[in-house]
Amino acid sequence: MELQIYNPTDENAIKKIDWNYEELKQEITTRANDYKTLVYTDDNIKDAKSDRANLNKFIKVLDTKRKDVKKMMLEPYTEFESQVKELVSLISNANNNIDSQVKSYEQKKRDEKLEKVREIYDKAMSVEGAEGIADILPFEKVFKESYLNSSTTFKLITNEIEDLRDRVRHNLEVINEDASEYQF
């Protein structure tokens, strides 16, 4: 599946709109300079109104032609754009179906891994000598979102939870020594 544009190509695309720009520019510049220095009196105000009307008509003709050329140039693009949007919509609908299934699968795997992490936690907190540590370190404080990543192994999770449990157990032993003023 490949998009191929047959027309226009780089070779036959319109690179420039050819028109009598230089000729018009020269004539308009000359006339505009004449009008800039022209002074109308009460006697020839009718001529001023006529000149103004003629200039406004010419501006309107130029602007209308610009809009016509723009419309003509954009017509093929507008049709192409709507066709591309239609194809994108078809692809997006199919892709959304796949995406929802992939996300559902990934969520199922994350939920399964969450249960296994909870089992690891329960097992780590139920060993001899770890009594009461689960009260200090509930699952919510131990759990990290990164545990649910597919790249995080159960071995790493087990090691982290057991290391945390052992550190807390050791720290409690230090606090609860016979000579400690901070005994529980």
N, C-alpha and C positions, 0 to 999 in steps of 0.2 A: 504494500500500500504506500503510494508516494504521490505527493501533490505535484502536478506538472502544469505550468502556465504556458499555454501555446501562444497567446497573443494578449497583451504586448510582450515582447521579449526585450532584452537589453538593446538589441540592435534596432528594433523598430518602434520602440517607445518614443513618445513625443518628448523631446528634450527641451524644445523651445516653441513658443507660439510666435510665428512669423506674422508681422503686420507692419504698417507704415509708421512706426513709432517715431523715427528720426525726422521724417518729413513733417508729421503733425507737431512734434515738439518744436521744430524750427518755426513753423508758421504761428503756433500758439504763443511762443515766446515773443515773437515780433509784435503780434497783436496785443498781448498782455502788457508789454512795455508801453505801447501806444495808449492803451486805456489807463495805465497807471498815471501817466502825465496829463491826460485829457481833463480839462475843466469844463464842466457844464454850467451854463447860465440859465437864468429864468427863461430866456428865449428858446433854448434848445433842450429843455428838460424832457420834451417828448422823445427826442433822439436818445437821451440817457435811458429812458424807460424801455425803448425799443432795443438798445444795445444790451441792457441787463437781461431782457427777455431772451434775446438770441444767445447770450452766454449761458443762461440757465438751461435753455434747450440743448445746447451742445454738451453741457455737463451731463444732462439726463441721458442723451444719446450714448455718450461714452460709458456711463455707468450701467446702462441697460445692456450694452454690448458686452461689457465685462461680466455681468451676471449670466448672460446667455452662454458665453464661452465657458464659464465656470460650470454651469449646469451640464453643458455638452461634455465637458471633460470628466465630470463626476458621475454621469449616468452609468458608464460601464463599471466604475468602481463601486457604486451603490448596489448594483445588481450582484457583483462579485461578493461584496461584503455580506449581503443577506444570505447568499448561498453558503458562504463559509460559516456563518452563524448557525444555519440550519444543520450543517454537518457536525459542528462542534456540539450542538445540542444532542444530536443522536449519539455521539461518542460519550458525552457526559452522562447521559442516561444509563448507558451500558456500564460505564466506569463506576457510577454511583452504586449499582447493583453489586459489582465486585468489591468495591470499597466497604460497603456495609457488611459483606460476608467476611472480609479480611479483619475488619475491626471486631466483629463478633467473635471470630476465632481467637484473636489476640486477647480479647477481654476474658474469654473462657480460660485461656492459658494462664493469664495473670491471676484469675480467681483460684485456679488449681494450685498455682505456686503460692498464693497467700495462705491457703490451707496447709500446705507443706511447711511453710515458714512458721505458722502457728504451732504445728506439731513439733518442729525443731525447738521452738521456744518452750513449749510445755515439757518436753523431754529434758531440756537443759535446766529448767527450774525445778524438776522433780528428783534430781539426784540427791544422794545423801550429803548433808552439810549445806544444802541450799535452801533450807526451810526459812520461810519468811522473806526471802529475796524477791519473790514474785510480787509481794506487797509493796516493796520499795521500787522495784522495776517492773511495772505492769507492761504488758505486750505493747501498748500504744506508745510508751516511751522508748522501747527497744527497737521497734519496727522502723525501717527506713524504706521510702518509696523505691529506692534503687534496688532493693531486694527482689522486686518484681520484674526487673529487666532480664531479658533472656540471657544476657552476657554474665549475669551474676550467678555464680554456682552455689549449690547447696552446701558445699564444703566451706566456701568463704562465709556464707551466712552462719553456719554452725560455729565456725571458729570465732566470728565476731560476737555472737551471742554468748558463747561459753567464756570468752575472754572478759566480756563485760560482767558476767555473773561472777567470775573468779575475782576480778578487781573489787567489786562491791563486797564480796564475802571477805576478802583480805582487809579491806578498809574497815569493815564492821569488827573484825577481830582486833584490829589495832585500836579502834575506839573503845571496845569493850574489855580491854585488858584490865587486870585487877587494879593496876595502879593509875588507870586513866580517870580523869575527872569528868570525862565526857561519856561515861557509860550510859548505855540505853537502859 
